[in-house]
Amino acid sequence: MHRAPAALPAALRARLLQRTPGVGQFALLDGALDQRLSDRLARGDAPPSRCLWSAEPASALGQVAPWLVELPPEPAGRASFVDALSPAGCPVFVAAPQPLAPLWRHLRQLAVVPGPEGRPLHFRFWDSRVLAAALPLLSAAQRQEFFGPIDSFQIVGEIQCVVYERSRVDGELTTTCVA
């Protein structure tokens, strides 16, 4: 059973609240693990978001689907959104020099992978537990393809938060623990 911290660790929260010029901060959130997510995304003041399964927040599918959410640019809105997230929802944070739509297209392509005998399988990379287990296993070429335009994944874990950053030069993966 996943035991998430009660709140995001202060070091990760501070990292998420920082603004880097030309780099957007996004959250990959799983509606199946965060029952309040669809209500928050359906509100008129919700930040821009796209469902990886092309559903509306209020629909039955939208309530359990993975969502890419752009963190608000203004400090107060960003802090409010980040503080309202449940670490029990296994959030994954993404930093990328891309707007929402092209990043969504890239991530959507990763959601279905060929399984045994070529049958399509859903790859639940939006769940921090799955992504933390999968990233270190990828070859440099697979990592280049998986990261695409993404600079880093910031993952909330049971014991610690981990930032996976990929070198754009050689594809090497750098791992940093954030307490």
C-alpha positions as CSV (number, residue, x, y, z in Angstrom):
1,M,0.0,0.0,0.0
2,H,1.3,3.5,-0.9
3,R,1.9,5.7,2.1
4,A,2.3,9.2,0.9
5,P,3.4,12.1,3.1
6,A,0.6,14.3,4.5
7,A,1.8,17.3,2.5
8,L,4.4,17.9,-0.2
9,P,7.8,18.2,1.4
10,A,8.9,21.8,1.8
11,A,11.9,21.5,-0.6
12,L,9.8,20.1,-3.4
13,R,7.1,22.8,-2.8
14,A,9.8,25.5,-3.0
15,R,11.1,24.0,-6.2
16,L,7.6,24.0,-7.7
17,L,6.9,27.6,-6.7
18,Q,10.1,28.8,-8.4
19,R,9.7,30.3,-11.9
20,T,12.3,29.6,-14.5
21,P,12.0,31.8,-17.6
22,G,10.9,29.8,-20.6
23,V,10.1,26.7,-18.6
24,G,6.6,25.7,-17.7
25,Q,5.7,23.7,-14.6
26,F,2.9,21.1,-15.0
27,A,1.4,18.4,-12.9
28,L,0.4,14.9,-14.0
29,L,-2.5,14.0,-11.8
30,D,-4.5,10.8,-11.6
31,G,-8.2,11.2,-11.1
32,A,-8.5,7.6,-9.9
33,L,-6.2,8.4,-7.0
34,D,-7.4,11.9,-6.2
35,Q,-11.2,11.9,-5.9
36,R,-11.3,15.7,-5.6
37,L,-9.4,16.3,-8.8
38,S,-12.4,16.4,-11.3
39,D,-14.3,18.9,-9.1
40,R,-11.2,21.2,-9.0
41,L,-10.7,21.0,-12.7
42,A,-14.3,21.6,-13.6
43,R,-14.4,25.0,-11.7
44,G,-14.2,28.1,-13.7
45,D,-11.0,29.3,-12.0
46,A,-9.1,26.0,-12.6
47,P,-5.8,26.2,-14.4
48,P,-5.5,25.0,-18.0
49,S,-5.6,21.3,-18.2
50,R,-6.0,18.4,-20.7
51,C,-7.1,14.9,-20.1
52,L,-4.7,12.3,-21.5
53,W,-7.8,10.2,-22.3
54,S,-9.8,13.1,-24.0
55,A,-12.5,13.3,-21.4
56,E,-14.3,16.1,-19.6
57,P,-13.6,16.5,-15.8
58,A,-17.3,15.9,-14.9
59,S,-17.7,12.8,-17.0
60,A,-17.3,9.3,-15.5
61,L,-14.1,8.7,-17.5
62,G,-12.8,12.2,-16.6
63,Q,-13.2,11.5,-12.9
64,V,-10.7,8.5,-13.0
65,A,-8.5,9.7,-15.9
66,P,-5.0,11.1,-15.9
67,W,-4.7,14.9,-16.4
68,L,-2.0,17.3,-17.4
69,V,-2.4,20.5,-15.5
70,E,-0.4,23.7,-16.1
71,L,0.5,25.2,-12.8
72,P,-0.7,28.8,-12.5
73,P,2.0,31.4,-13.4
74,E,1.3,33.9,-10.6
75,P,2.8,33.0,-7.2
76,A,-0.4,33.0,-5.2
77,G,-2.4,30.9,-7.6
78,R,0.5,28.4,-8.0
79,A,0.9,28.1,-4.2
80,S,-2.8,27.6,-3.7
81,F,-3.0,24.9,-6.4
82,V,0.1,23.1,-5.2
83,D,-1.0,23.2,-1.6
84,A,-4.4,21.7,-2.5
85,L,-2.8,18.6,-4.1
86,S,-3.0,15.4,-2.2
87,P,0.4,13.6,-2.1
88,A,-1.7,10.4,-1.7
89,G,-2.7,11.0,-5.4
90,C,0.9,10.2,-6.4
91,P,1.4,13.4,-8.4
92,V,4.2,13.7,-10.9
93,F,5.5,17.2,-11.7
94,V,6.9,18.0,-15.1
95,A,9.2,20.9,-16.2
96,A,9.2,21.6,-19.9
97,P,9.9,24.5,-22.2
98,Q,6.7,23.8,-24.0
99,P,3.1,25.1,-23.8
100,L,0.4,22.7,-22.6
101,A,-0.9,21.5,-26.0
102,P,2.4,20.1,-27.5
103,L,3.4,18.6,-24.1
104,W,0.0,17.0,-23.9
105,R,0.5,15.5,-27.4
106,H,3.8,14.1,-26.4
107,L,2.6,12.6,-23.2
108,R,-0.5,11.1,-24.8
109,Q,1.7,9.2,-27.2
110,L,3.4,7.5,-24.3
111,A,0.1,6.3,-22.7
112,V,-0.2,3.2,-24.8
113,V,2.8,0.9,-25.4
114,P,3.1,-2.5,-27.1
115,G,2.9,-5.4,-24.8
116,P,3.6,-9.1,-25.2
117,E,2.5,-10.2,-28.7
118,G,2.1,-6.6,-29.7
119,R,-1.1,-6.0,-27.8
120,P,-1.5,-2.4,-26.6
121,L,-1.1,-1.8,-22.9
122,H,-1.7,1.4,-20.9
123,F,1.6,2.7,-19.3
124,R,0.5,4.5,-16.1
125,F,3.5,6.8,-16.1
126,W,1.3,9.5,-14.5
127,D,1.4,7.4,-11.3
128,S,4.6,8.4,-9.4
129,R,5.1,4.8,-8.2
130,V,5.2,3.5,-11.8
131,L,7.3,6.3,-13.2
132,A,9.9,6.0,-10.4
133,A,10.3,2.3,-11.1
134,A,10.4,2.7,-14.9
135,L,12.7,5.6,-15.5
136,P,15.9,4.0,-14.2
137,L,15.3,1.0,-16.4
138,L,15.3,2.9,-19.7
139,S,18.2,2.9,-22.0
140,A,19.6,6.3,-23.1
141,A,17.8,6.1,-26.4
142,Q,14.5,5.1,-24.7
143,R,15.0,8.0,-22.2
144,Q,15.5,10.5,-25.0
145,E,12.3,9.3,-26.6
146,F,10.4,9.2,-23.3
147,F,11.5,12.7,-22.1
148,G,11.0,14.3,-25.5
149,P,10.6,18.0,-24.7
150,I,10.6,17.5,-21.0
151,D,13.5,18.7,-18.8
152,S,12.6,16.9,-15.6
153,F,10.1,14.8,-13.7
154,Q,9.6,15.5,-10.0
155,I,8.1,12.6,-8.2
156,V,6.5,12.4,-4.8
157,G,7.5,9.1,-3.2
158,E,6.7,7.3,0.1
159,I,10.0,8.2,1.8
160,Q,11.4,11.0,-0.4
161,C,10.8,13.1,-3.4
162,V,13.0,12.5,-6.4
163,V,13.8,14.7,-9.4
164,Y,14.8,12.9,-12.6
165,E,16.6,15.3,-15.0
166,R,17.8,14.2,-18.4
167,S,20.9,15.7,-20.1
168,R,20.0,17.0,-23.5
169,V,23.6,16.3,-24.6
170,D,24.0,12.6,-23.9
171,G,20.7,11.5,-22.5
172,E,22.2,10.6,-19.1
173,L,19.7,10.6,-16.2
174,T,20.5,12.6,-13.1
175,T,18.7,11.7,-10.0
176,T,18.4,14.2,-7.1
177,C,16.6,13.4,-3.8
178,V,14.6,16.3,-2.4
179,A,13.8,16.0,1.3
